[in-house]
Amino acid sequence: MSQATNGPPFAEGHVEDGVGHDDRGATTEALLADQEVRLLIDAGRAEEANTLFDQLLAKVPAGLDPWARAAILTRRAVAAWRLRRIPLALELAAEGWSDIDAEQPRGSFAADTLGRLGYLLEGIGHRRASLDMCRLAVDVARTGDDREILAHCLQGLGGTLNFRACELPEDLSIATFREAIPLLEEGLSLLDEGRIHLALLAAYGASLAGVGELARSEQTANEALTLAARQDNKWARSVGNWVLSMIRRRQGRLDQASTFGRVAVAEADRINDTSLLQRYSQDLADICRDNGDAVGEAEALRRNIVARRTAMETLQEGLGQALEQRRLAIRAQRLATAAQELAARDPLTGLSNRLGLERTAPGILERAVATGRIPWLVLIDVDWFKGVNDAAGHAAGDAALREIAQLLRAECRGGDVIARWAGDEFVVLLTDAVVDHSEGRTSPVGVAVAERIRQAVDRHDWMAVLGSTQRPTVSIGVATGPDTLERLFANADVALYRAKRHGRNRVEVHSPADDYAIKPPR
């Protein structure tokens, strides 16, 4: 049985858990407007429903509880689905589902949202997930205090079970119909009027017919049809006539079964409910066949084929939309990653910048210690770089910095992190020094790398870049130990100042005595 299509606004005066009075008022107003759309859909007034629906799309109250917002979005997703606006339906459902994906289901808003997601999952053919979602919706609704929402979720689960039963062999179908009956009876005990009551009544009649209680089923179906006429509800009129068709078929009164079946099909067609149309047209074809009505059977089968084709096209459109959304999500993720990488990279040299080093260093240092390796930090400062800039110009100075970046790449290994810290300062973070437990010391890999870098800069042919200008050299400070980036940098900085004091173009290694030295200006 089609379900989750006849939801009311929340009961007047109801305060949803976690939702304030202002939120309640805004949410109730939005839900009332959405109900008007569903009333028009169920009355077969699709053009008016589309017009009103378009006016509502831009009106989702801001600052709501996630479940309240999700309830509005998923109700609108169901309306879009009923109006055959499939991509929009999927977009609204995905947005609503994303809002509450990490939330623990709680309260009536949550139950309402889950029930409608179950309906949409049924529509796209994800039937096992649909039934599970409907069951969860009932469980969550039982923890809330909104009788209408609980009744709505019970109708959704009972209606879904009815549809499942129609597709099973008779011995299994009876058990499934019996499972639906107490759910629908519980829902009817909660409400004695309104749209949800009517939906429960129609579904209950179908369940009773399924277990062979034909007299009670007929009484219930006629009551539903009377209420449907008063409310101009073609959905309930379609279900009620289908129930009467089931009853007459079981009684062997095939002419009447065929008549009721044709009305059920026509009403399902008017409200664009493909699920109902498939079920009812197949049943009508079977009745016509049993009654020897070849023309009626052919017409019913034609309608069934059209309905199935529509369902297939809907599913294909939904899958296509899902694939497109996935493509866009991947593209957005890649753009975000590229932007993040760009923000962490120095545009002049192509090396990591300070932000990039600060992002990656903590993880590198943690892994180094965990694998028995001691990190080294090599801090490099270009000697007299201001003089190079002044003599050769800033363009030549930039070229010199790019050249030094290339020399650093050549002297370091793939696992080393090389960064331009600021201006003419560079940092190399090494994690290849393995602890020698027998000696209680580390292999001086960081010192060796630092010395290679110093020599590479000192011996480099700078003529093409700087002409006859004074050739740059570098002073280097080295620090080591299982420490934080900030501490390693501070220690290397102390050693670097010592290299500057001792004449530049040299490598110095931090020692504990350096911690008490006074650093002069560079």
C-alpha positions as CSV (number, residue, x, y, z in Angstrom):
1,M,0.0,0.0,0.0
2,S,1.3,3.4,-0.8
3,Q,2.4,5.1,2.4
4,A,3.8,8.3,3.8
5,T,1.7,10.4,1.5
6,N,-0.9,11.6,3.9
7,G,0.9,13.3,6.8
8,P,-0.7,16.1,8.8
9,P,1.0,19.0,10.4
10,F,2.1,18.4,14.0
11,A,-0.7,18.6,16.6
12,E,-1.5,22.2,17.5
13,G,0.3,23.1,20.8
14,H,2.8,20.3,20.5
15,V,6.3,21.1,21.6
16,E,8.9,18.9,19.9
17,D,11.8,17.8,22.0
18,G,14.8,20.1,21.5
19,V,12.7,22.7,19.5
20,G,11.8,26.0,21.0
21,H,8.5,27.9,20.7
22,D,9.8,30.2,17.9
23,D,11.1,27.2,16.0
24,R,7.8,25.3,16.5
25,G,5.8,28.2,15.1
26,A,8.0,28.5,12.0
27,T,8.0,24.8,11.5
28,T,4.3,24.4,11.9
29,E,3.6,27.2,9.5
30,A,5.9,25.5,6.9
31,L,4.3,22.1,7.5
32,L,0.8,23.5,7.1
33,A,1.7,25.0,3.8
34,D,3.2,21.7,2.7
35,Q,0.0,19.9,3.7
36,E,-1.9,22.1,1.2
37,V,0.3,20.8,-1.6
38,R,-0.4,17.2,-0.6
39,L,-4.2,17.9,-0.4
40,L,-4.1,19.1,-4.0
41,I,-2.0,16.1,-5.1
42,D,-4.4,13.6,-3.5
43,A,-7.3,15.5,-5.1
44,G,-5.7,15.0,-8.5
45,R,-5.1,18.8,-9.0
46,A,-1.5,18.5,-10.1
47,E,-1.2,21.9,-11.9
48,E,-2.4,23.8,-8.8
49,A,-0.1,21.6,-6.6
50,N,2.9,22.4,-8.8
51,T,2.2,26.2,-8.6
52,L,1.9,26.2,-4.8
53,F,4.9,23.9,-4.4
54,D,7.1,26.3,-6.4
55,Q,6.1,29.1,-4.1
56,L,7.2,27.0,-1.0
57,L,10.6,25.8,-2.2
58,A,12.5,28.9,-1.2
59,K,10.8,29.0,2.2
60,V,12.6,26.7,4.7
61,P,12.8,28.4,8.1
62,A,16.4,29.2,9.1
63,G,18.0,28.1,12.4
64,L,15.8,25.0,13.0
65,D,16.7,21.9,14.9
66,P,18.2,19.4,12.3
67,W,15.3,17.0,12.6
68,A,12.7,19.7,12.2
69,R,14.5,20.9,9.0
70,A,14.8,17.4,7.8
71,A,11.1,16.8,8.3
72,I,10.3,19.8,6.1
73,L,12.7,18.8,3.4
74,T,11.6,15.2,3.3
75,R,7.9,16.1,3.1
76,R,8.8,18.3,0.2
77,A,10.8,15.5,-1.4
78,V,7.7,13.3,-1.2
79,A,5.6,16.0,-2.8
80,A,8.1,16.5,-5.6
81,W,8.2,12.7,-6.1
82,R,4.4,12.6,-6.4
83,L,4.6,15.5,-8.9
84,R,7.1,13.5,-11.0
85,R,9.8,16.0,-10.3
86,I,12.3,13.2,-9.6
87,P,15.7,15.1,-9.6
88,L,14.3,17.7,-7.2
89,A,12.8,15.0,-5.0
90,L,16.1,13.2,-4.7
91,E,17.9,16.5,-4.1
92,L,15.6,17.5,-1.3
93,A,15.7,14.0,0.2
94,A,19.5,13.9,0.1
95,E,19.7,17.3,1.7
96,G,17.3,16.3,4.5
97,W,19.0,13.0,5.1
98,S,22.5,14.7,5.2
99,D,21.2,17.1,7.8
100,I,20.5,14.3,10.2
101,D,23.0,11.6,9.0
102,A,25.1,11.9,12.1
103,E,22.2,12.4,14.5
104,Q,20.6,9.9,16.9
105,P,16.9,9.6,15.9
106,R,14.8,11.2,18.6
107,G,11.3,12.6,18.8
108,S,8.4,12.9,16.4
109,F,10.2,15.0,13.8
110,A,12.8,12.2,13.5
111,A,10.1,9.6,13.1
112,D,8.2,11.7,10.5
113,T,11.4,12.1,8.5
114,L,12.3,8.4,8.6
115,G,8.9,7.4,7.5
116,R,9.0,9.6,4.4
117,L,12.5,8.5,3.6
118,G,11.1,4.9,3.7
119,Y,8.5,5.9,1.2
120,L,11.1,7.4,-1.2
121,L,13.3,4.4,-0.8
122,E,10.4,2.2,-1.9
123,G,9.8,4.5,-4.9
124,I,13.4,4.0,-6.2
125,G,13.3,0.3,-5.7
126,H,15.4,0.0,-2.5
127,R,12.7,-2.2,-1.0
128,R,14.6,-3.9,1.9
129,A,15.9,-0.6,3.1
130,S,12.4,0.9,2.8
131,L,10.9,-1.7,5.1
132,D,13.7,-1.3,7.6
133,M,13.3,2.4,7.6
134,C,9.5,2.2,8.1
135,R,10.1,-0.1,11.1
136,L,12.6,2.3,12.5
137,A,10.2,5.1,12.1
138,V,7.6,3.3,14.2
139,D,10.2,2.6,16.9
140,V,11.3,6.2,17.1
141,A,7.7,7.5,17.0
142,R,6.9,5.4,20.1
143,T,9.5,7.3,22.0
144,G,7.8,10.6,21.2
145,D,4.5,12.1,22.4
146,D,2.8,13.0,19.1
147,R,-0.1,10.7,18.4
148,E,-0.6,11.8,14.8
149,I,3.0,11.1,13.9
150,L,2.9,7.7,15.5
151,A,-0.3,6.9,13.7
152,H,1.2,8.1,10.4
153,C,4.3,5.9,10.9
154,L,2.1,2.9,11.7
155,Q,0.1,3.5,8.6
156,G,3.3,3.7,6.6
157,L,4.6,0.4,7.9
158,G,1.2,-1.4,7.6
159,G,0.7,-0.1,4.1
160,T,4.2,-1.3,3.0
161,L,3.5,-4.7,4.5
162,N,0.2,-4.9,2.6
163,F,2.1,-4.3,-0.7
164,R,4.7,-6.9,0.2
165,A,1.9,-9.4,0.9
166,C,0.3,-8.9,-2.5
167,E,3.5,-10.1,-4.2
168,L,4.0,-13.3,-2.0
169,P,2.5,-16.8,-2.4
170,E,-0.8,-17.2,-0.5
171,D,0.6,-19.0,2.6
172,L,3.3,-16.2,3.1
173,S,1.0,-13.4,2.1
174,I,-1.5,-14.2,4.9
175,A,1.2,-14.0,7.5
176,T,2.3,-10.6,6.2
177,F,-1.2,-9.3,6.1
178,R,-1.6,-10.5,9.7
179,E,1.5,-8.6,10.7
180,A,0.0,-5.4,9.3
181,I,-3.3,-5.7,11.1
182,P,-2.3,-4.9,14.7
183,L,-0.2,-2.0,13.5
184,L,-3.1,-0.5,11.6
185,E,-5.5,-1.2,14.5
186,E,-3.1,0.6,16.9
187,G,-3.0,3.6,14.5
188,L,-6.8,3.7,14.3
189,S,-7.0,3.7,18.1
190,L,-5.0,6.9,18.2
191,L,-7.1,8.9,15.8
192,D,-10.8,8.9,14.9
193,E,-10.8,11.5,12.2
194,G,-8.7,13.3,9.6
195,R,-6.4,12.3,6.8
196,I,-4.3,9.9,8.7
197,H,-7.4,8.1,10.0
198,L,-8.6,7.8,6.5
199,A,-5.3,6.3,5.2
200,L,-5.3,3.9,8.1
201,L,-8.9,2.8,7.4
202,A,-8.2,2.1,3.8
203,A,-5.0,0.1,4.5
204,Y,-6.9,-1.8,7.3
205,G,-9.6,-2.8,4.8
206,A,-6.9,-4.3,2.5
207,S,-5.3,-6.2,5.3
208,L,-8.6,-7.7,6.4
209,A,-9.4,-8.8,2.8
210,G,-6.0,-10.4,2.6
211,V,-6.7,-12.7,5.6
212,G,-10.2,-13.5,4.4
213,E,-12.3,-11.4,6.8
214,L,-14.4,-10.2,3.9
215,A,-17.4,-8.8,5.8
216,R,-15.3,-6.6,8.1
217,S,-13.1,-5.6,5.1
218,E,-16.1,-4.5,3.0
219,Q,-17.6,-2.5,5.9
220,T,-14.2,-0.8,6.4
221,A,-13.7,-0.1,2.7
222,N,-17.2,1.5,2.4
223,E,-16.5,3.7,5.4
224,A,-13.2,4.8,3.9
225,L,-14.9,5.6,0.6
226,T,-17.6,7.7,2.4
227,L,-14.9,9.7,4.1
228,A,-12.8,9.9,0.9
229,A,-15.8,11.5,-0.9
230,R,-16.2,14.1,1.9
231,Q,-12.5,15.0,1.8
232,D,-12.1,14.8,-2.0
233,N,-9.3,12.3,-1.5
234,K,-8.7,10.3,-4.7
235,W,-5.9,8.3,-3.1
236,A,-8.2,6.8,-0.5
237,R,-10.9,6.4,-3.2
238,S,-8.5,4.4,-5.2
239,V,-7.5,2.2,-2.3
240,G,-11.1,1.6,-1.2
241,N,-12.2,0.5,-4.6
242,W,-9.2,-1.8,-4.9
243,V,-10.2,-3.4,-1.5
244,L,-13.8,-4.0,-2.8
245,S,-12.4,-5.5,-6.0
246,M,-10.3,-7.9,-3.9
247,I,-13.4,-8.9,-1.9
248,R,-15.6,-9.5,-5.0
249,R,-12.9,-11.5,-6.6
250,R,-12.6,-13.8,-3.6
251,Q,-16.4,-14.1,-3.6
252,G,-16.3,-15.1,-7.3
253,R,-18.3,-12.0,-8.4
254,L,-15.9,-11.1,-11.2
255,D,-18.1,-8.6,-13.0
256,Q,-18.3,-6.4,-9.9
257,A,-14.6,-7.1,-9.1
258,S,-13.8,-5.8,-12.6
259,T,-15.9,-2.7,-12.1
260,F,-14.3,-1.8,-8.8
261,G,-10.9,-2.6,-10.2
262,R,-11.4,-0.1,-13.1
263,V,-12.3,2.7,-10.7
264,A,-9.2,1.9,-8.6
265,V,-7.0,2.1,-11.6
266,A,-8.6,5.3,-12.9
267,E,-8.2,7.1,-9.6
268,A,-4.5,5.9,-9.2
269,D,-3.9,7.3,-12.7
270,R,-5.4,10.7,-11.8
271,I,-3.1,11.2,-8.8
272,N,0.0,10.0,-10.7
273,D,0.7,7.2,-8.1
274,T,2.7,4.7,-10.2
275,S,3.0,2.2,-7.4
276,L,-0.7,1.9,-6.9
277,L,-1.2,1.9,-10.7
278,Q,1.1,-1.1,-11.2
279,R,-0.5,-3.1,-8.4
280,Y,-4.1,-2.4,-9.4
281,S,-3.7,-2.8,-13.2
282,Q,-2.1,-6.1,-12.7
283,D,-4.9,-7.3,-10.4
284,L,-7.5,-6.0,-12.9
285,A,-5.8,-7.9,-15.7
286,D,-6.0,-11.1,-13.7
287,I,-9.7,-10.5,-12.9
288,C,-10.5,-9.8,-16.6
289,R,-8.7,-13.0,-17.6
290,D,-10.6,-15.1,-15.1
291,N,-13.8,-13.5,-16.3
292,G,-13.0,-14.2,-20.0
293,D,-12.8,-10.5,-20.8
294,A,-9.9,-10.5,-23.3
295,V,-10.4,-6.8,-24.2
296,G,-10.5,-5.7,-20.6
297,E,-7.4,-7.8,-19.9
298,A,-5.5,-6.3,-22.8
299,E,-6.4,-2.7,-21.7
300,A,-5.4,-3.5,-18.1
301,L,-2.1,-5.0,-19.2
302,R,-1.4,-2.0,-21.4
303,R,-1.9,0.3,-18.4
304,N,0.4,-2.0,-16.4
305,I,3.1,-1.9,-19.0
306,V,2.9,1.9,-19.1
307,A,3.1,2.1,-15.3
308,R,6.1,-0.2,-15.2
309,R,7.8,1.8,-17.9
310,T,7.2,5.0,-16.0
311,A,8.5,3.4,-12.9
312,M,11.6,2.2,-14.8
313,E,12.2,5.6,-16.3
314,T,11.7,7.1,-12.8
315,L,14.3,4.7,-11.4
316,Q,16.7,5.4,-14.3
317,E,16.2,9.2,-13.8
318,G,16.8,8.7,-10.1
319,L,20.0,6.7,-10.7
320,G,21.2,9.2,-13.3
321,Q,20.6,12.0,-10.8
322,A,22.4,10.1,-8.1
323,L,25.4,9.5,-10.4
324,E,25.4,13.2,-11.3
325,Q,25.3,14.2,-7.7
326,R,28.1,11.8,-6.9
327,R,30.2,13.2,-9.8
328,L,29.6,16.7,-8.6
329,A,30.5,15.7,-5.0
330,I,33.7,14.1,-6.2
331,R,34.5,17.2,-8.2
332,A,33.8,19.5,-5.3
333,Q,36.0,17.3,-3.1
334,R,38.8,17.5,-5.5
335,L,38.5,21.3,-5.9
336,A,38.5,21.6,-2.1
337,T,41.5,19.4,-1.8
338,A,43.3,21.4,-4.5
339,A,42.5,24.6,-2.8
340,Q,43.7,23.3,0.5
341,E,46.9,22.1,-1.1
342,L,47.3,25.5,-2.8
343,A,46.9,27.3,0.6
344,A,49.7,25.1,2.0
345,R,52.2,25.7,-0.8
346,D,54.6,28.5,-1.4
347,P,53.8,30.0,-4.8
348,L,57.4,31.2,-5.5
349,T,59.3,28.0,-4.9
350,G,56.6,25.3,-5.1
351,L,57.7,24.0,-1.6
352,S,55.3,23.6,1.3
353,N,54.8,26.9,3.2
354,R,54.7,27.4,6.9
355,L,51.0,26.4,7.0
356,G,51.7,23.2,5.1
357,L,54.6,22.3,7.4
358,E,52.5,23.0,10.5
359,R,49.7,20.8,9.1
360,T,51.9,17.8,8.3
361,A,54.6,17.9,11.0
362,P,52.6,16.6,14.0
363,G,51.6,13.4,12.2
364,I,55.2,12.8,10.9
365,L,56.7,13.4,14.3
366,E,54.2,11.0,16.0
367,R,54.9,8.3,13.4
368,A,58.6,8.7,13.7
369,V,58.6,8.2,17.5
370,A,56.1,5.2,17.1
371,T,58.5,3.5,14.7
372,G,61.7,4.1,16.7
373,R,63.0,6.9,14.6
374,I,64.3,10.2,15.9
375,P,63.4,13.3,13.8
376,W,65.8,16.0,12.8
377,L,64.9,19.6,11.9
378,V,67.3,21.5,9.7
379,L,66.7,25.3,9.7
380,I,68.4,27.1,6.7
381,D,68.9,30.9,6.4
382,V,70.5,32.6,3.4
383,D,73.5,34.7,4.3
384,W,73.4,38.4,3.4
385,F,70.3,37.9,1.3
386,K,69.3,41.6,1.6
387,G,72.6,42.5,0.0
388,V,71.8,40.1,-2.9
389,N,68.4,41.7,-3.4
390,D,69.8,45.2,-3.3
391,A,72.7,44.5,-5.7
392,A,70.9,42.3,-8.3
393,G,67.3,43.3,-7.8
394,H,64.3,41.5,-6.4
395,A,63.6,39.5,-9.5
396,A,67.1,38.0,-9.3
397,G,66.6,37.5,-5.6
398,D,63.4,35.5,-6.3
399,A,65.3,33.5,-8.9
400,A,68.0,32.7,-6.3
401,L,65.4,31.5,-3.8
402,R,63.9,29.2,-6.5
403,E,67.4,27.9,-7.2
404,I,68.0,27.2,-3.5
405,A,64.7,25.3,-3.4
406,Q,65.9,23.1,-6.3
407,L,69.2,22.4,-4.5
408,L,67.3,21.4,-1.3
409,R,65.2,19.0,-3.4
410,A,68.3,17.5,-4.9
411,E,70.0,16.9,-1.5
412,C,66.9,15.5,0.3
413,R,65.0,12.3,0.0
414,G,61.4,11.6,-1.0
415,G,60.2,11.2,2.6
416,D,61.7,14.5,3.8
417,V,59.5,17.5,4.2
418,I,60.9,20.7,2.7
419,A,59.3,24.0,3.4
420,R,59.9,27.7,2.8
421,W,59.3,29.0,6.3
422,A,59.4,32.8,5.6
423,G,61.5,35.1,3.4
424,D,64.9,33.5,3.0
425,E,64.4,30.8,5.6
426,F,63.8,27.2,4.8
427,V,63.1,24.1,6.9
428,V,63.8,20.4,6.2
429,L,62.2,17.8,8.5
430,L,63.9,14.4,8.4
431,T,62.7,11.2,10.0
432,D,65.3,8.7,8.8
433,A,67.5,8.6,11.9
434,V,67.2,5.2,13.5
435,V,68.0,4.9,17.2
436,D,71.1,2.8,17.9
437,H,70.0,1.2,21.1
438,S,73.4,-0.3,21.8
439,E,75.1,3.1,21.9
440,G,72.1,5.1,23.2
441,R,72.6,7.6,20.4
442,T,71.3,8.5,17.0
443,S,73.0,8.3,13.7
444,P,73.8,12.0,12.6
445,V,71.8,11.9,9.4
446,G,70.4,15.4,9.9
447,V,73.9,16.8,10.3
448,A,75.1,15.0,7.1
449,V,72.1,16.3,5.1
450,A,72.6,19.9,6.5
451,E,76.3,19.8,5.4
452,R,75.4,18.5,1.9
453,I,73.0,21.4,1.6
454,R,75.6,24.0,2.7
455,Q,78.1,22.7,0.3
456,A,75.6,22.5,-2.6
457,V,74.8,26.2,-2.2
458,D,78.4,27.2,-1.6
459,R,79.6,25.4,-4.8
460,H,76.7,26.2,-7.0
461,D,77.4,28.2,-10.2
462,W,75.4,31.4,-9.6
463,M,76.6,33.3,-12.6
464,A,73.5,32.6,-14.7
465,V,71.2,33.8,-11.9
466,L,73.1,36.6,-10.2
467,G,75.9,37.5,-12.6
468,S,78.9,38.9,-10.8
469,T,76.9,39.8,-7.7
470,Q,78.1,38.4,-4.4
471,R,77.3,34.6,-4.3
472,P,74.9,33.5,-1.5
473,T,75.8,31.0,1.1
474,V,73.6,29.5,3.9
475,S,73.9,29.2,7.6
476,I,72.2,26.1,9.1
477,G,71.0,25.1,12.6
478,V,70.1,21.5,13.4
479,A,68.1,20.1,16.2
480,T,66.9,16.6,17.0
481,G,64.9,14.6,19.5
482,P,61.3,13.2,19.9
483,D,59.8,16.6,20.4
484,T,57.2,19.0,18.9
485,L,57.7,21.0,15.8
486,E,57.7,24.2,17.9
487,R,60.4,22.9,20.2
488,L,62.6,21.5,17.5
489,F,62.3,24.8,15.6
490,A,63.3,26.8,18.6
491,N,66.3,24.6,19.3
492,A,67.4,24.7,15.6
493,D,67.0,28.5,15.7
494,V,69.4,28.7,18.6
495,A,71.9,26.7,16.7
496,L,71.4,28.8,13.6
497,Y,72.3,32.0,15.6
498,R,75.5,30.3,16.7
499,A,76.3,29.5,13.0
500,K,75.7,33.2,12.3
501,R,78.0,34.3,15.2
502,H,80.8,32.0,14.1
503,G,81.1,33.5,10.6
504,R,78.2,32.1,8.6
505,N,78.3,29.5,5.8
506,R,78.4,26.7,8.4
507,V,76.4,24.1,10.2
508,E,75.8,24.1,13.9
509,V,73.9,21.5,16.0
510,H,71.8,22.4,19.0
511,S,73.2,21.3,22.4
512,P,71.7,21.7,25.9
513,A,74.2,24.5,26.6
514,D,72.6,26.6,23.8
515,D,69.4,26.9,25.9
516,Y,71.2,29.3,28.2
517,A,72.9,31.4,25.5
518,I,71.7,34.9,24.7
519,K,70.8,35.2,21.0
520,P,72.2,38.4,19.3
521,P,70.3,39.9,16.4
522,R,71.0,38.4,13.0
